[in-house]
Amino acid sequence: MPRPVMDRERLKALFEQLDINKDGRIDVNEIQKGLSKLGINKPGEAERVVSLGDTDNDGLMDFSEFVNYCTEHEEKLWAVFDYLDINKDGMIDAQEIKSYLHKIGIQASDAAVNQLLEKMDQDGNVKISWEEWRDFLILQPNTNLKSIFNIWSHSTFSNIGESMDSVLIPDEFTEEEKVMGMWWRQLVSGGGAGAVSRTCTAPLDRLKLFFQVQSMKGQRFTLVSCFRHMLNEGGVWSLWRGNGD
């Protein structure tokens, strides 16, 4: 399938939509707002777009610079789209996405792949056309396949609150975990396990502290008398006093 011809009028409409203050130029803040409408708030993306298109280094893009950026970027996006479109029908479907993920060592469930599709699919046919692919990624400076899938999945799986959008994923997570959004599930699981562990060991920590304090005072307690003293002092909840500090 030949690459579609560049539509200058479409780019003009997009530029005018991004140019919020109507000064004939777009800056980082305006690009960021455009990305936010797509559900993408990855730090540094807007700055990269402007740096790629700003040929006179004034920190802004006028329409001419914007057209040049889009022309070059869409050529790269088309190359990636055409690579993923295995059967060359002009659409990317769930099976083609799973095939690519399998190549990079990611075993994705049908539900996970459908979530990715739904994020970009605008007409509800559970496939991605070139136009849908282009419009979703036009303000994304990355054209590397893994980077695109990271951005794509970031906007899908990590969209669980504004605070989560700006989270930096720790380096110790694998590429597979980052792409499929499993990293935050592991963080939550780890946090929950830590809380449970702390709750279970809190009474023993209190007991050890009690022995230390009483020994400094020259007093001697048995294990049973120590527990009895703590219960008399504050009831059952006294065994967890200070847990979570």
C-alpha positions as CSV (number, residue, x, y, z in Angstrom):
1,M,0.0,0.0,0.0
2,P,1.5,3.3,-1.1
3,R,2.0,6.0,1.6
4,P,-0.9,8.6,1.6
5,V,-0.1,12.0,0.3
6,M,0.6,14.8,2.8
7,D,-2.5,17.0,3.4
8,R,-1.3,20.5,4.1
9,E,-4.9,21.7,5.0
10,R,-5.0,19.0,7.7
11,L,-1.8,20.2,9.2
12,K,-3.0,23.8,9.1
13,A,-6.1,22.8,11.0
14,L,-4.0,20.9,13.6
15,F,-1.6,23.8,13.9
16,E,-4.5,26.3,14.5
17,Q,-6.0,23.9,17.1
18,L,-2.6,23.7,19.0
19,D,-2.0,27.5,18.7
20,I,-4.2,28.4,21.7
21,N,-3.2,32.0,22.0
22,K,-3.4,32.5,18.2
23,D,0.0,34.2,17.8
24,G,0.9,32.1,14.8
25,R,3.4,30.0,16.8
26,I,3.2,27.0,19.1
27,D,5.3,26.5,22.2
28,V,6.0,23.7,24.7
29,N,3.0,24.4,26.8
30,E,0.6,24.3,23.8
31,I,2.2,21.0,22.6
32,Q,1.8,19.6,26.1
33,K,-1.9,20.4,26.2
34,G,-2.3,18.7,22.8
35,L,-0.6,15.6,24.2
36,S,-2.8,15.7,27.3
37,K,-5.9,15.6,25.2
38,L,-4.6,12.2,23.9
39,G,-4.2,11.1,27.5
40,I,-0.4,11.3,27.4
41,N,1.5,13.2,30.0
42,K,5.0,11.6,29.8
43,P,7.6,14.1,31.0
44,G,9.8,15.7,28.3
45,E,7.8,14.7,25.2
46,A,6.6,18.2,24.4
47,E,10.1,19.6,24.8
48,R,11.4,17.0,22.3
49,V,8.7,17.9,19.7
50,V,9.6,21.6,19.8
51,S,13.4,20.9,19.7
52,L,12.9,18.7,16.6
53,G,10.8,21.3,14.8
54,D,12.4,24.6,16.0
55,T,15.0,25.2,13.3
56,D,15.7,28.8,14.3
57,N,16.2,27.9,18.0
58,D,13.7,30.5,19.3
59,G,11.8,27.9,21.5
60,L,8.8,28.1,19.2
61,M,7.5,26.5,16.0
62,D,5.8,28.6,13.3
63,F,3.6,26.9,10.7
64,S,6.4,26.3,8.3
65,E,8.5,24.6,10.9
66,F,5.5,22.6,12.0
67,V,4.9,21.4,8.5
68,N,8.5,20.4,8.1
69,Y,8.4,18.5,11.4
70,C,5.2,16.7,10.5
71,T,6.4,15.8,7.0
72,E,9.5,14.1,8.3
73,H,7.8,12.6,11.3
74,E,5.0,11.1,9.3
75,E,7.4,9.4,6.9
76,K,8.9,7.6,9.9
77,L,5.5,6.8,11.3
78,W,4.4,5.4,8.0
79,A,7.5,3.1,7.9
80,V,6.6,1.7,11.3
81,F,2.9,1.3,10.4
82,D,3.7,-0.5,7.2
83,Y,6.0,-2.8,9.0
84,L,3.3,-3.8,11.5
85,D,0.7,-4.2,8.8
86,I,1.7,-7.7,7.9
87,N,-1.1,-8.5,5.5
88,K,-0.8,-5.1,3.8
89,D,-4.6,-4.3,4.0
90,G,-3.9,-0.8,5.3
91,M,-5.0,-1.7,8.9
92,I,-3.3,-2.9,12.0
93,D,-5.4,-5.5,13.9
94,A,-5.0,-7.4,17.2
95,Q,-3.2,-10.4,15.7
96,E,-0.6,-8.2,14.0
97,I,0.0,-6.4,17.3
98,K,0.4,-9.7,19.2
99,S,2.8,-10.9,16.5
100,Y,5.1,-7.9,17.0
101,L,4.9,-8.2,20.8
102,H,5.8,-11.9,20.5
103,K,8.9,-10.9,18.4
104,I,10.2,-8.7,21.2
105,G,9.5,-11.4,23.8
106,I,6.2,-10.1,25.2
107,Q,3.3,-12.6,25.7
108,A,0.2,-10.3,25.7
109,S,-3.3,-11.5,26.5
110,D,-6.2,-10.7,24.1
111,A,-7.6,-8.3,26.7
112,A,-4.4,-6.4,26.9
113,V,-4.0,-6.1,23.2
114,N,-7.7,-4.9,22.8
115,Q,-7.0,-2.2,25.4
116,L,-4.2,-0.9,23.3
117,L,-6.4,-1.0,20.2
118,E,-9.2,0.8,21.8
119,K,-7.0,3.7,22.8
120,M,-6.1,4.5,19.2
121,D,-9.2,3.1,17.4
122,Q,-11.6,6.0,16.7
123,D,-14.3,4.3,14.6
124,G,-14.9,1.2,16.7
125,N,-13.9,-1.4,14.1
126,V,-11.2,-2.8,16.5
127,K,-8.5,-2.0,13.9
128,I,-6.1,0.9,13.5
129,S,-6.1,2.7,10.2
130,W,-3.1,4.8,9.0
131,E,-5.0,8.0,9.9
132,E,-5.7,6.8,13.4
133,W,-2.1,5.8,13.9
134,R,-0.8,9.1,12.4
135,D,-3.1,11.3,14.4
136,F,-2.4,9.6,17.7
137,L,1.4,9.7,17.3
138,I,2.0,12.9,15.3
139,L,3.0,14.8,18.5
140,Q,5.1,11.9,19.7
141,P,8.8,12.4,18.8
142,N,9.6,8.7,19.0
143,T,9.6,6.5,15.9
144,N,11.4,3.4,17.4
145,L,8.9,0.6,17.7
146,K,9.6,-0.2,21.3
147,S,9.4,3.5,22.2
148,I,6.0,3.8,20.4
149,F,4.6,0.8,22.3
150,N,5.9,2.2,25.6
151,I,4.1,5.5,24.9
152,W,1.0,3.7,23.7
153,S,0.8,1.4,26.7
154,H,1.7,4.3,29.1
155,S,-1.4,6.2,28.0
156,T,-3.5,3.0,28.3
157,F,-2.4,1.1,31.4
158,S,-1.0,4.0,33.5
159,N,-4.0,6.3,33.1
160,I,-5.2,5.6,36.7
161,G,-4.9,9.2,38.0
162,E,-3.0,12.3,37.3
163,S,-0.3,11.5,39.8
164,M,0.4,8.2,38.1
165,D,0.9,9.9,34.7
166,S,4.1,11.6,35.9
167,V,5.6,8.5,37.6
168,L,9.1,7.6,36.4
169,I,9.2,3.8,36.0
170,P,12.2,2.3,38.0
171,D,15.0,0.9,35.8
172,E,14.9,-2.5,37.5
173,F,11.7,-3.4,35.7
174,T,12.1,-5.3,32.4
175,E,11.1,-3.9,29.0
176,E,8.2,-6.4,28.9
177,E,6.9,-5.2,32.3
178,K,7.2,-1.6,31.2
179,V,5.5,-2.1,27.9
180,M,2.5,-4.1,29.2
181,G,2.0,-1.9,32.3
182,M,2.8,-4.6,34.8
183,W,5.3,-2.5,36.7
184,W,2.7,-0.5,38.7
185,R,0.9,-3.7,39.6
186,Q,4.1,-5.1,41.1
187,L,4.7,-1.9,43.0
188,V,1.3,-2.1,44.5
189,S,1.7,-5.8,45.3
190,G,5.1,-5.1,46.9
191,G,3.7,-2.2,48.9
192,G,0.8,-4.4,50.1
193,A,3.1,-7.2,51.1
194,G,5.3,-4.8,53.0
195,A,2.3,-3.4,54.9
196,V,1.1,-6.9,55.9
197,S,4.6,-7.9,57.0
198,R,5.0,-4.8,59.1
199,T,1.6,-5.4,60.7
200,C,2.5,-9.1,61.6
201,T,5.9,-8.2,63.1
202,A,4.8,-5.0,64.9
203,P,3.9,-6.8,68.2
204,L,7.3,-8.4,68.3
205,D,9.0,-5.1,67.7
206,R,7.0,-3.6,70.6
207,L,7.9,-6.5,72.8
208,K,11.6,-6.0,72.0
209,L,11.5,-2.3,72.7
210,F,9.6,-2.9,76.0
211,F,12.3,-5.3,77.2
212,Q,15.1,-2.8,76.3
213,V,13.4,0.0,78.1
214,Q,12.7,-2.0,81.2
215,S,16.2,-3.5,81.4
216,M,17.6,0.1,81.4
217,K,15.4,0.7,84.4
218,G,16.7,-2.4,86.1
219,Q,13.4,-4.2,86.0
220,R,12.9,-7.8,85.0
221,F,9.9,-9.1,83.1
222,T,9.0,-12.5,81.7
223,L,7.5,-12.9,78.3
224,V,4.0,-13.5,79.7
225,S,4.2,-10.7,82.2
226,C,5.4,-8.3,79.5
227,F,2.5,-9.0,77.2
228,R,0.1,-8.7,80.2
229,H,1.6,-5.3,81.1
230,M,1.2,-4.0,77.5
231,L,-2.4,-5.2,77.4
232,N,-3.2,-3.6,80.7
233,E,-1.6,-0.4,79.6
234,G,-3.5,0.1,76.3
235,G,-5.5,-2.9,75.3
236,V,-5.0,-5.1,72.3
237,W,-4.3,-2.2,70.0
238,S,-1.3,-1.2,72.1
239,L,0.5,-4.1,70.5
240,W,0.5,-2.2,67.2
241,R,1.3,1.2,68.7
242,G,3.6,3.1,66.3
243,N,3.1,0.7,63.4
244,G,3.3,2.7,60.2
245,D,5.6,5.4,61.6
